[in-house]
Amino acid sequence: MPRLTKSLPKYCKHKASGQAVVTIDSKDHYLGPHGSKTSIAEYDRLMAEYLSNGRSRPLQDHETVKVAQVILKYWRHAERYYVKNGKQTQEAHAIKTVLRPVRRLYGQQPVTNFGPLALKAIRDEWIRAGHSRGTINKNVQRIVRVFRWAASEELIPVEIPQALSMVPGLKKGRTEARESKPVQPIDLGIVERTMEHLCGVVRDMIRLQLLTGMRPAEVCSVRPVDIDRRNDVWEYRPDGHKTEHHGRERIVYVGPEGQALLSRYLLRPDDAYCFSPRDAVKQQNEAKHAARVTPLNQGSRPGYCHAGLAGKKARRPPREKYDTNSYRRAIHRACDAAFPPEEPLEGDALKIWQSEHRWSPNRLRHTRGTEVRKQFGLEAAQVILGHAAANVTEIYAERDAEKARDVVRKTG
């Protein structure tokens, strides 16, 4: 029979002393007289702690616990905790990146040596690397969260996360860390120029965002089964959304223009994604074929793959759905085609030009929020964008400065 690798440590008898004993991580724990109720209760207690600690013995001597040990145990927890729909979330990847300098600089140090000065040293390294102030503050809180979790698991003294939490966040104008530019609404003229270089699928994703104020992840995940079409205003309930772990429901309202746009994509299986890269590739290939000038009896035939026939590794087939990264990259490639530099650029100069002339799909959400707030007020924008608090909506929906100008014209 195969060996059980997940079995519990056995309740055994120590013959020399007559006591019950259990061995956990190569360390013997004596429980009392073998067979007694006291020893069995002690064994049950140790097994409960063993299982709750991820099938390992709780660390007892804080002086010998290394920072790397704490990081490893937290990562095993994060792998299970930061999961949505069977896949690790972006937060899990962010935590892994944040903990790399901690492990590199302090991994072999006792955890009791990791205090506010060590945290500030890591923060200063991020400042020198050019990270923005907001990103640095968020990553510092992630590190504090790691040690707070370790204290809750009795791996380290509670005084360590308490001391780390005393490190204040970087203040605007009082640090050398750069300030990130706030996300602004995107001019519709720029959007139209960009869409000239996009396939029909991505163009419709952009239009749907402008009509509904969806998040990029929500527009990528639209399926017929998620849309309630019983009323004159359709209701789209995403299968997963950004704030679902807070117990909040997200409803996207789709009006007549959005319904007309979506109707073309609903004639498919209920659980199939409406906006598929496979459809986009098919549209691109059809456009290339329509523009073809070489006769069909010459050159490559439609669907003929040179790389595959030559024995080379064929390109990866397109996936069944877009994600936020592939959606953003499609827009960025179109921006590069729509806004080329006036003169040939290379290296860093080209990267700077592209960075300044690219826009990301989340700006479409800001555009919709600003438009709704201007016409219908802040509360309407809050509902459309799905925010629980109005102060969050104010970040996404810019104030209508024209109202202030009207007041000044009349009273100033």
Secondary structure in CASP SS format (residue, H / E / C, confidence):
PFRMAT SS
TARGET T0000
AUTHOR 0000-0000-0000
METHOD secondary structure of the structure
MODEL  1
M C 1.00
P C 1.00
R C 1.00
L C 1.00
T C 1.00
K C 1.00
S C 1.00
L C 1.00
P C 1.00
K C 1.00
Y C 1.00
C E 1.00
K E 1.00
H E 1.00
K C 1.00
A C 1.00
S C 1.00
G C 1.00
Q E 1.00
A E 1.00
V E 1.00
V E 1.00
T E 1.00
I E 1.00
D C 1.00
S C 1.00
K E 1.00
D E 1.00
H E 1.00
Y E 1.00
L E 1.00
G E 1.00
P E 1.00
H C 1.00
G C 1.00
S C 1.00
K H 1.00
T H 1.00
S H 1.00
I H 1.00
A H 1.00
E H 1.00
Y H 1.00
D H 1.00
R H 1.00
L H 1.00
M H 1.00
A H 1.00
E H 1.00
Y H 1.00
L H 1.00
S H 1.00
N C 1.00
G C 1.00
R C 1.00
S C 1.00
R C 1.00
P C 1.00
L C 1.00
Q C 1.00
D C 1.00
H H 1.00
E H 1.00
T H 1.00
V C 1.00
K E 1.00
V H 1.00
A H 1.00
Q H 1.00
V H 1.00
I H 1.00
L H 1.00
K H 1.00
Y H 1.00
W H 1.00
R H 1.00
H H 1.00
A H 1.00
E H 1.00
R H 1.00
Y H 1.00
Y C 1.00
V E 1.00
K E 1.00
N C 1.00
G C 1.00
K E 1.00
Q E 1.00
T C 1.00
Q H 1.00
E H 1.00
A H 1.00
H H 1.00
A H 1.00
I H 1.00
K H 1.00
T H 1.00
V H 1.00
L H 1.00
R H 1.00
P H 1.00
V H 1.00
R H 1.00
R H 1.00
L H 1.00
Y H 1.00
G C 1.00
Q C 1.00
Q C 1.00
P E 1.00
V H 1.00
T H 1.00
N H 1.00
F C 1.00
G C 1.00
P H 1.00
L H 1.00
A H 1.00
L H 1.00
K H 1.00
A H 1.00
I H 1.00
R H 1.00
D H 1.00
E H 1.00
W H 1.00
I H 1.00
R H 1.00
A C 1.00
G C 1.00
H C 1.00
S E 1.00
R H 1.00
G H 1.00
T H 1.00
I H 1.00
N H 1.00
K H 1.00
N H 1.00
V H 1.00
Q H 1.00
R H 1.00
I H 1.00
V H 1.00
R H 1.00
V H 1.00
F H 1.00
R H 1.00
W H 1.00
A H 1.00
A H 1.00
S H 1.00
E C 1.00
E C 1.00
L C 1.00
I C 1.00
P C 1.00
V C 1.00
E H 1.00
I H 1.00
P H 1.00
Q H 1.00
A H 1.00
L H 1.00
S C 1.00
M C 1.00
V C 1.00
P C 1.00
G C 1.00
L C 1.00
K C 1.00
K C 1.00
G C 1.00
R C 1.00
T C 1.00
E C 1.00
A C 1.00
R E 1.00
E C 1.00
S C 1.00
K C 1.00
P C 1.00
V C 1.00
Q C 1.00
P C 1.00
I C 1.00
D C 1.00
L H 1.00
G H 1.00
I H 1.00
V H 1.00
E H 1.00
R H 1.00
T H 1.00
M H 1.00
E C 1.00
H C 1.00
L C 1.00
C C 1.00
G H 1.00
V H 1.00
V H 1.00
R H 1.00
D H 1.00
M H 1.00
I H 1.00
R H 1.00
L H 1.00
Q H 1.00
L H 1.00
L H 1.00
T H 1.00
G C 1.00
M C 1.00
R C 1.00
P H 1.00
A H 1.00
E H 1.00
V H 1.00
C H 1.00
S C 1.00
V C 1.00
R C 1.00
P H 1.00
V H 1.00
D H 1.00
I E 1.00
D E 1.00
R C 1.00
R C 1.00
N C 1.00
D C 1.00
V C 1.00
W E 1.00
E E 1.00
Y E 1.00
R C 1.00
P C 1.00
D C 1.00
G C 1.00
H C 1.00
K C 1.00
T C 1.00
E H 1.00
H H 1.00
H H 1.00
G C 1.00
R C 1.00
E C 1.00
R C 1.00
I C 1.00
V E 1.00
Y E 1.00
V E 1.00
G C 1.00
P H 1.00
E H 1.00
G H 1.00
Q H 1.00
A H 1.00
L H 1.00
L H 1.00
S H 1.00
R C 1.00
Y C 1.00
L C 1.00
L C 1.00
R C 1.00
P C 1.00
D C 1.00
D C 1.00
A C 1.00
Y C 1.00
C C 1.00
F C 1.00
S C 1.00
P H 1.00
R H 1.00
D H 1.00
A H 1.00
V H 1.00
K H 1.00
Q H 1.00
Q H 1.00
N H 1.00
E H 1.00
A H 1.00
K H 1.00
H H 1.00
A H 1.00
A C 1.00
R C 1.00
V C 1.00
T C 1.00
P C 1.00
L C 1.00
N C 1.00
Q C 1.00
G C 1.00
S C 1.00
R C 1.00
P C 1.00
G C 1.00
Y C 1.00
C C 1.00
H H 1.00
A H 1.00
G H 1.00
L H 1.00
A C 1.00
G C 1.00
K C 1.00
K C 1.00
A C 1.00
R C 1.00
R C 1.00
P C 1.00
P C 1.00
R C 1.00
E C 1.00
K C 1.00
Y C 1.00
D C 1.00
T H 1.00
N H 1.00
S H 1.00
Y H 1.00
R H 1.00
R H 1.00
A H 1.00
I H 1.00
H H 1.00
R H 1.00
A H 1.00
C H 1.00
D H 1.00
A H 1.00
A H 1.00
F C 1.00
P C 1.00
P C 1.00
E C 1.00
E C 1.00
P C 1.00
L C 1.00
E C 1.00
G H 1.00
D H 1.00
A H 1.00
L H 1.00
K H 1.00
I H 1.00
W H 1.00
Q H 1.00
S H 1.00
E H 1.00
H H 1.00
R C 1.00
W C 1.00
S C 1.00
P C 1.00
N H 1.00
R H 1.00
L H 1.00
R H 1.00
H H 1.00
T H 1.00
R H 1.00
G H 1.00
T H 1.00
E H 1.00
V H 1.00
R H 1.00
K H 1.00
Q H 1.00
F H 1.00
G C 1.00
L H 1.00
E H 1.00
A H 1.00
A H 1.00
Q H 1.00
V H 1.00
I H 1.00
L H 1.00
G C 1.00
H C 1.00
A C 1.00
A C 1.00
A H 1.00
N H 1.00
V H 1.00
T H 1.00
E H 1.00
I H 1.00
Y H 1.00
A C 1.00
E C 1.00
R C 1.00
D C 1.00
A H 1.00
E H 1.00
K H 1.00
A H 1.00
R H 1.00
D H 1.00
V H 1.00
V H 1.00
R H 1.00
K H 1.00
T H 1.00
G C 1.00
END
